[in-house]
Amino acid sequence: MPLATLTDVATAAGVSVATASRAISGRGDLSAQTRRRVREAAARLGYRREPARGGRPTASGHMIDLVLGRFHNPWSDEVTAGAHGAATAHGFDLVLTEETDFPGDDWPVRVRRRGSAGIVLGLISPTTAQLESVRESGIPVVLLDPPSEATHGMPNVRTTDGAGAAAAARHLAARGATRFAVLGGDPPFRYGRARRDGFVEELARHLPQAEVHATTSAWRAPAARDAILPLLRRLRGGERLGVFAVSDELAAGVYAAAASEGLIVPDDVLVVGFDDVRGARWLSPPLTTVRQPIREMAAAAVGLLADAAEGAPGAAASVTLPTELVLRAST
């Protein structure tokens, strides 16, 4: 007869796997009734708790791990601020965990050792081995702005990428651009594709005859500069190019390309970005951009984990927060 799993215990007790894990380990703020129900189910099924691989977890259940590919950039700074504020409000400490490429230094091992109450995973596609590791531990995961549609059934938080890009298309059309370009990112992550497609489709509805030049670059301003330069050099006198860049970083590259060709933003080139990170308003002229509520998205991800820790039933599988077009001098 196969051994009972933590999932079996959770099903028998009518709770989430995360709640079952906390009840058995003694972590988290659970009601006495919930904790007793889970432990009775575990005893009835003969469940035996296995120690976490890579070391025995600590007894702390009031930590949430924020796992990002890198920190200290405008996007991650906003995420950290939003996640920290929400974690504090829910009574958790926030641990910053960076994904590394060093052999033997895998973030799931570090998280399991700490016995965290949950994981916010930002802009990272976890491997099968990493997913199995966290699933075995019973630690819940929320994906923040997942880079692909493959969410592996995990809750996720995102924004209205397509709708935000559509707003950018309508705005550039209304501002009198005569030619248009959309600058996408490479690798073509889910959110970048959604923004590109939203722009192209909306512009086709408003200006069916408009010429739209689509190009891509690495997600860095210097690469964006090189990618857009050929198009700028083909502009004829009197034309106004409307450029939608799928991130503010790429939009900064458009500014650099225009300056190198003696073109003026917004007289010759109208530019709209996406994100509204702090550097957008420091560009000269300040950048019109689609604001995604990065801090609010991070806070929502932490909120889903806090709900799971408290045994709240029916946790949302996906949360989508709205974008907003922020008008500045670049258009």
C-alpha positions as CSV (number, residue, x, y, z in Angstrom):
1,M,0.0,0.0,0.0
2,P,1.5,3.4,-1.0
3,L,2.4,5.8,1.7
4,A,0.1,8.7,2.3
5,T,1.2,12.0,1.0
6,L,0.7,15.5,2.3
7,T,-1.8,16.0,-0.6
8,D,-3.8,13.1,0.7
9,V,-3.8,14.6,4.2
10,A,-4.9,18.0,2.9
11,T,-7.7,16.4,0.8
12,A,-9.0,14.4,3.8
13,A,-9.0,17.4,6.0
14,G,-10.5,19.8,3.5
15,V,-7.6,22.3,3.5
16,S,-4.9,23.4,1.1
17,V,-1.6,21.5,1.0
18,A,0.1,24.6,2.4
19,T,-2.3,24.7,5.4
20,A,-1.8,20.9,6.0
21,S,2.0,21.4,6.0
22,R,1.8,24.3,8.6
23,A,-0.6,22.4,10.8
24,I,1.6,19.3,10.9
25,S,4.8,21.3,11.5
26,G,3.3,23.7,14.0
27,R,4.0,26.8,11.9
28,G,1.6,29.6,11.0
29,D,-1.5,31.2,12.6
30,L,-4.1,28.5,12.2
31,S,-7.1,27.9,14.3
32,A,-7.0,25.1,16.9
33,Q,-9.9,23.4,15.1
34,T,-8.0,23.4,11.7
35,R,-4.8,22.2,13.2
36,R,-6.6,19.4,15.0
37,R,-8.5,18.3,11.9
38,V,-5.3,18.1,9.9
39,R,-3.4,16.1,12.5
40,E,-6.3,13.7,12.9
41,A,-6.4,13.1,9.2
42,A,-2.6,12.6,9.1
43,A,-2.9,10.0,11.9
44,R,-5.8,8.3,10.3
45,L,-3.9,8.0,7.0
46,G,-0.6,7.0,8.6
47,Y,1.1,10.0,7.1
48,R,4.8,10.3,8.1
49,R,6.5,13.7,7.6
50,E,9.8,13.6,5.7
51,P,12.6,16.0,6.6
52,A,13.3,18.6,3.9
53,R,16.2,17.7,1.6
54,G,19.2,19.9,2.1
55,G,18.7,20.3,5.8
56,R,15.9,20.4,8.4
57,P,13.7,23.5,8.2
58,T,13.7,26.0,11.0
59,A,10.6,26.5,13.1
60,S,9.8,29.9,11.6
61,G,6.5,30.1,9.7
62,H,6.4,33.8,9.5
63,M,8.8,34.4,6.6
64,I,7.9,34.9,3.0
65,D,10.6,34.5,0.3
66,L,10.8,36.9,-2.6
67,V,12.8,35.1,-5.3
68,L,14.0,37.2,-8.2
69,G,16.6,36.7,-10.9
70,R,18.3,39.9,-9.8
71,F,17.8,42.8,-7.5
72,H,18.8,46.4,-7.5
73,N,17.1,47.5,-10.7
74,P,14.1,49.7,-11.1
75,W,11.6,46.9,-11.5
76,S,12.9,44.8,-8.6
77,D,13.1,47.8,-6.3
78,E,9.4,48.4,-6.9
79,V,8.6,44.8,-6.3
80,T,10.6,44.7,-3.1
81,A,8.9,47.8,-1.7
82,G,5.4,46.4,-2.5
83,A,6.1,43.0,-1.1
84,H,7.8,44.3,2.0
85,G,4.9,46.6,2.9
86,A,2.3,43.8,2.4
87,A,4.4,41.2,4.3
88,T,4.7,43.6,7.2
89,A,1.0,44.3,7.2
90,H,0.2,40.6,7.3
91,G,2.7,39.9,10.1
92,F,5.4,38.3,8.0
93,D,9.1,39.0,7.5
94,L,10.3,39.3,3.9
95,V,13.4,37.4,2.8
96,L,15.1,38.4,-0.4
97,T,16.4,35.4,-2.3
98,E,18.3,35.7,-5.6
99,E,18.4,32.9,-8.1
100,T,21.9,32.0,-9.0
101,D,23.7,29.9,-11.6
102,F,26.1,28.4,-9.1
103,P,26.0,24.5,-8.9
104,G,24.6,23.3,-5.6
105,D,23.1,26.7,-4.7
106,D,19.5,26.2,-5.7
107,W,16.9,28.6,-4.3
108,P,14.3,25.9,-3.3
109,V,17.0,24.3,-1.0
110,R,17.5,27.6,0.7
111,V,13.8,28.3,1.1
112,R,13.1,24.8,2.5
113,R,15.8,25.2,5.0
114,R,14.2,28.3,6.3
115,G,10.7,26.8,6.5
116,S,9.2,29.8,4.7
117,A,5.4,30.2,4.7
118,G,5.4,31.0,1.0
119,I,7.3,32.1,-2.1
120,V,6.8,35.0,-4.5
121,L,8.6,34.0,-7.7
122,G,9.2,37.0,-10.0
123,L,10.0,36.8,-13.7
124,I,11.4,33.3,-13.3
125,S,10.3,30.1,-15.0
126,P,11.0,27.4,-12.4
127,T,12.5,24.1,-13.7
128,T,10.7,20.8,-13.2
129,A,13.2,19.8,-10.4
130,Q,12.6,23.1,-8.6
131,L,8.8,22.7,-8.8
132,E,9.0,19.2,-7.4
133,S,11.2,20.4,-4.6
134,V,8.8,23.1,-3.4
135,R,5.8,20.9,-4.0
136,E,7.3,18.2,-1.7
137,S,7.9,20.8,0.9
138,G,4.2,22.0,0.8
139,I,5.4,25.6,0.6
140,P,2.9,27.6,-1.6
141,V,4.2,29.6,-4.6
142,V,2.8,32.6,-6.4
143,L,4.2,33.7,-9.7
144,L,4.6,37.4,-10.2
145,D,4.3,38.5,-13.8
146,P,5.1,35.1,-15.2
147,P,7.3,35.1,-18.3
148,S,5.3,32.3,-19.9
149,E,1.8,31.0,-20.0
150,A,2.9,27.8,-18.4
151,T,2.1,28.5,-14.8
152,H,2.0,24.8,-13.8
153,G,-1.3,25.5,-12.0
154,M,0.3,27.9,-9.5
155,P,-1.5,31.2,-8.6
156,N,-0.1,34.2,-10.4
157,V,-0.4,37.9,-10.5
158,R,-0.1,40.0,-13.7
159,T,-1.4,43.1,-15.3
160,T,-3.5,44.0,-18.4
161,D,-0.6,44.1,-20.9
162,G,-2.7,43.9,-24.0
163,A,-5.1,46.6,-22.9
164,G,-2.3,48.9,-21.8
165,A,-0.6,48.5,-25.2
166,A,-3.9,49.2,-27.0
167,A,-4.2,52.5,-25.0
168,A,-0.7,53.4,-26.3
169,A,-1.8,52.7,-29.9
170,R,-4.8,54.9,-29.6
171,H,-2.8,57.7,-28.1
172,L,-0.1,57.7,-30.8
173,A,-2.7,57.6,-33.5
174,A,-4.5,60.6,-31.9
175,R,-1.2,62.5,-31.6
176,G,-0.7,62.6,-35.4
177,A,2.0,60.0,-36.0
178,T,2.3,59.2,-39.7
179,R,4.3,56.0,-39.3
180,F,4.5,53.6,-36.5
181,A,6.9,51.1,-34.9
182,V,6.7,48.6,-32.1
183,L,9.9,47.6,-30.3
184,G,9.6,44.2,-28.7
185,G,11.9,42.4,-26.3
186,D,14.1,39.3,-26.9
187,P,13.7,36.8,-25.4
188,P,10.0,37.1,-26.3
189,F,8.5,36.7,-22.8
190,R,4.7,36.4,-22.4
191,Y,4.2,40.0,-21.3
192,G,6.3,41.4,-24.2
193,R,4.3,39.4,-26.7
194,A,1.0,40.5,-25.2
195,R,2.1,44.2,-25.4
196,R,3.3,43.9,-28.9
197,D,0.2,42.2,-30.1
198,G,-2.1,44.5,-28.3
199,F,-0.5,47.5,-29.9
200,V,-0.5,46.1,-33.5
201,E,-4.1,44.8,-33.2
202,E,-5.5,48.1,-31.8
203,L,-3.7,50.2,-34.4
204,A,-5.1,48.1,-37.2
205,R,-8.6,48.8,-35.9
206,H,-8.0,52.5,-35.7
207,L,-5.8,53.0,-38.7
208,P,-6.1,50.0,-41.0
209,Q,-3.8,51.5,-43.7
210,A,-1.0,52.5,-41.2
211,E,2.4,51.2,-41.8
212,V,3.7,49.4,-38.6
213,H,7.4,48.4,-38.4
214,A,8.0,45.6,-35.8
215,T,11.4,44.9,-34.5
216,T,13.0,43.4,-31.4
217,S,16.1,43.8,-29.3
218,A,17.5,42.4,-26.1
219,W,15.9,44.0,-23.0
220,R,18.5,46.7,-22.7
221,A,18.7,50.3,-23.9
222,P,21.9,50.0,-26.0
223,A,20.4,47.0,-27.9
224,A,17.1,48.9,-28.4
225,R,19.1,51.9,-29.8
226,D,20.8,49.7,-32.4
227,A,17.5,48.0,-33.3
228,I,15.5,51.2,-34.0
229,L,18.3,53.1,-35.8
230,P,17.7,51.7,-39.3
231,L,14.1,52.8,-39.2
232,L,15.0,56.3,-38.0
233,R,17.4,56.7,-40.8
234,R,14.7,56.0,-43.3
235,L,12.4,58.8,-42.1
236,R,11.6,61.4,-44.7
237,G,11.1,65.1,-44.0
238,G,7.7,65.9,-42.4
239,E,7.1,62.4,-41.1
240,R,6.4,61.7,-37.5
241,L,7.3,58.3,-36.2
242,G,5.2,56.9,-33.3
243,V,7.2,54.3,-31.4
244,F,5.8,52.0,-28.8
245,A,8.5,50.2,-26.7
246,V,7.3,47.3,-24.6
247,S,9.4,48.5,-21.6
248,D,10.7,51.8,-20.4
249,E,14.3,50.5,-20.7
250,L,13.7,49.9,-24.4
251,A,12.1,53.4,-24.7
252,A,15.3,54.9,-23.3
253,G,17.2,53.2,-26.2
254,V,14.8,54.9,-28.7
255,Y,15.7,58.3,-27.1
256,A,19.4,57.6,-27.6
257,A,18.9,56.5,-31.3
258,A,16.9,59.7,-32.0
259,A,19.5,61.9,-30.5
260,S,22.3,60.2,-32.5
261,E,20.4,61.0,-35.7
262,G,19.6,64.6,-34.8
263,L,15.9,63.9,-34.3
264,I,13.8,65.5,-31.6
265,V,11.4,63.8,-29.2
266,P,8.5,64.5,-29.6
267,D,8.7,66.7,-32.8
268,D,10.1,64.0,-35.0
269,V,9.6,60.9,-32.9
270,L,6.8,60.2,-30.5
271,V,7.7,57.6,-27.8
272,V,5.5,55.6,-25.5
273,G,7.0,53.0,-23.0
274,F,5.6,50.5,-20.6
275,D,6.2,50.0,-16.8
276,D,6.5,53.5,-15.4
277,V,9.6,52.8,-13.4
278,R,11.1,55.7,-11.7
279,G,13.5,56.5,-14.5
280,A,10.7,57.2,-17.0
281,R,10.1,60.7,-15.6
282,W,13.8,61.5,-15.5
283,L,14.3,61.1,-19.3
284,S,14.4,64.3,-21.3
285,P,11.7,64.9,-22.2
286,P,9.8,62.8,-19.5
287,L,8.4,59.6,-21.0
288,T,4.8,58.9,-21.7
289,T,4.3,55.3,-20.6
290,V,1.8,52.6,-19.6
291,R,2.0,52.3,-15.9
292,Q,1.7,48.7,-14.5
293,P,1.0,48.7,-10.8
294,I,4.2,46.9,-9.8
295,R,4.0,47.6,-6.1
296,E,0.4,46.6,-6.0
297,M,1.1,43.4,-7.9
298,A,3.8,42.4,-5.5
299,A,1.4,43.2,-2.6
300,A,-1.3,41.1,-4.1
301,A,1.1,38.1,-4.5
302,V,2.0,38.4,-0.8
303,G,-1.7,38.6,0.0
304,L,-2.4,35.3,-1.7
305,L,0.3,33.7,0.3
306,A,-1.0,35.2,3.6
307,D,-4.5,33.9,2.8
308,A,-3.0,30.4,2.2
309,A,-1.1,30.5,5.5
310,E,-4.4,31.3,7.3
311,G,-6.2,28.4,5.6
312,A,-8.5,30.7,3.5
313,P,-10.5,28.5,1.2
314,G,-10.9,29.2,-2.6
315,A,-7.7,31.2,-3.1
316,A,-7.7,32.9,-6.5
317,A,-5.7,31.2,-9.2
318,S,-4.9,34.4,-11.0
319,V,-5.1,38.1,-10.2
320,T,-4.9,40.7,-13.0
321,L,-4.5,44.4,-12.1
322,P,-5.2,47.2,-14.5
323,T,-2.7,49.4,-16.3
324,E,-2.9,53.2,-16.8
325,L,-1.6,55.4,-19.6
326,V,0.5,58.2,-18.1
327,L,0.9,61.2,-20.4
328,R,4.2,63.1,-20.4
329,A,6.2,65.2,-22.8
330,S,7.5,62.5,-25.1
331,T,4.2,62.6,-27.0
